[in-house]
Amino acid sequence: MDKKSTPILAEIIKRRRTRKPAQFSKTPPSLDLVTELIEIARHAPNHHRTEPARFYLLNREKIQQLGKLFGETLVGDGKDPALVEKGNRKTREWGEAPGIILVTCLTDESSDLALKNPAVIEEDYATCSCICQNLLLLFESENIASKWSTGAVWKHPEFNDRIGIQDPENERMVGILFYGYSEQQVPTRRLSSLSNHLKTY
Ligand SMILES: Cc1cc2nc3c(=O)[nH]c(=O)nc-3n(C[C@H](O)[C@H](O)[C@H](O)COP(=O)(O)O)c2cc1C
């Protein structure tokens, strides 16, 4: 193990916290930098080398559309004033986010590979989850704040068309990753004792 890099990685893993997109600075990190981080993040373990992750790096227009779709998803039939209020708030919060990446997982369940190895469906999802965490850690290493959300915007009937999901039949959402510069300070998270979760032989 590289003694020099180990403490740096450990520090970044512990320092990363979910931060509120509503408090992100309006100026987004450069697209070149974010694209470079996505390229690095793809280097995750991947059984069968299926490369299942698909990335949608949204521009301002798409971010606003996503916010509108999420708001409408929450509002539903509009009969519950609390949901209307929440929907309007989320439309504003999401629509004003400086940066959003959607990460989906593409697995063709009717492919020969999946029919022969049904576990590939979960394994592909596991790879995409690793990639999302890689991305969050890379953001942290660049002092970029982030939040992983699974707010169910993809349930909106217009989601696939409006966002331009390439293979809606076979892609499922893994993470809506918000990112941006932020001054918000969040203390490191305290976990319950490892002894409750670890059995050492
Ligand atoms: C798969 C996944 C889905 C998440 N979805 C949401 C979400 O929909 N809304 C939300 O507010 N936070 C969401 N989060 C963020 C978690 O709430 C957050 O990670 C958790 O509170 C722990 O805080 P930390 O990330 O600062 O350690 C999600 C996190 C993960 C890993």
The ligand as an SDF file (V2000), in Angstrom:
LIG
                    3D

 31 33  0  0  0  0  0  0  0  0999 V2000
  -28.3950    5.7710   -2.7270 C   0  0  0  0  0  0  0  0  0  0  0  0
  -28.5970    7.0680   -1.9900 C   0  0  0  0  0  0  0  0  0  0  0  0
  -29.7580    7.7730   -2.1680 C   0  0  0  0  0  0  0  0  0  0  0  0
  -29.9770    8.9940   -1.5190 C   0  0  0  0  0  0  0  0  0  0  0  0
  -31.1240    9.6910   -1.7620 N   0  0  0  0  0  0  0  0  0  0  0  0
  -31.3470   10.8340   -1.1130 C   0  0  0  0  0  0  0  0  0  0  0  0
  -32.5410   11.5590   -1.3610 C   0  0  0  0  0  0  0  0  0  0  0  0
  -33.3450   11.1680   -2.2070 O   0  0  0  0  0  0  0  0  0  0  0  0
  -32.7390   12.7110   -0.6760 N   0  0  0  0  0  0  0  0  0  0  0  0
  -31.8320   13.1580    0.2590 C   0  0  0  0  0  0  0  0  0  0  0  0
  -32.0870   14.1950    0.8820 O   0  0  0  0  0  0  0  0  0  0  0  0
  -30.6730   12.5050    0.4900 N   0  0  0  0  0  0  0  0  0  0  0  0
  -30.4090   11.3620   -0.1760 C   0  0  0  0  0  0  0  0  0  0  0  0
  -29.2320   10.7000    0.0310 N   0  0  0  0  0  0  0  0  0  0  0  0
  -28.2180   11.2590    0.9360 C   0  0  0  0  0  0  0  0  0  0  0  0
  -28.2740   10.5880    2.2920 C   0  0  0  0  0  0  0  0  0  0  0  0
  -29.4170   11.0290    2.9810 O   0  0  0  0  0  0  0  0  0  0  0  0
  -26.9760   10.8910    3.0440 C   0  0  0  0  0  0  0  0  0  0  0  0
  -25.9220   10.2290    2.3980 O   0  0  0  0  0  0  0  0  0  0  0  0
  -27.0810   10.4160    4.4940 C   0  0  0  0  0  0  0  0  0  0  0  0
  -27.9200   11.2590    5.2260 O   0  0  0  0  0  0  0  0  0  0  0  0
  -25.7290   10.3480    5.1860 C   0  0  0  0  0  0  0  0  0  0  0  0
  -25.1280   11.6100    5.1980 O   0  0  0  0  0  0  0  0  0  0  0  0
  -23.6630   11.8460    4.5980 P   0  0  0  0  0  0  0  0  0  0  0  0
  -23.7480   11.5920    3.1080 O   0  0  0  0  0  0  0  0  0  0  0  0
  -23.3580   13.2840    4.8940 O   0  0  0  0  0  0  0  0  0  0  0  0
  -22.7240   10.9120    5.2500 O   0  0  0  0  0  0  0  0  0  0  0  0
  -28.9920    9.5060   -0.6210 C   0  0  0  0  0  0  0  0  0  0  0  0
  -27.7990    8.7600   -0.4410 C   0  0  0  0  0  0  0  0  0  0  0  0
  -27.6030    7.5790   -1.1090 C   0  0  0  0  0  0  0  0  0  0  0  0
  -26.3050    6.8200   -0.9350 C   0  0  0  0  0  0  0  0  0  0  0  0
  1  2  1  0
  2  3  1  0
  2 30  2  0
  3  4  2  0
  4  5  1  0
  4 28  1  0
  5  6  2  0
  6  7  1  0
  6 13  1  0
  7  8  2  0
  7  9  1  0
  9 10  1  0
 10 11  2  0
 10 12  1  0
 12 13  2  0
 13 14  1  0
 14 15  1  0
 14 28  1  0
 15 16  1  0
 16 17  1  0
 16 18  1  0
 18 19  1  0
 18 20  1  0
 20 21  1  0
 20 22  1  0
 22 23  1  0
 23 24  1  0
 24 25  2  0
 24 26  1  0
 24 27  1  0
 28 29  2  0
 29 30  1  0
 30 31  1  0
M  END
$$$$
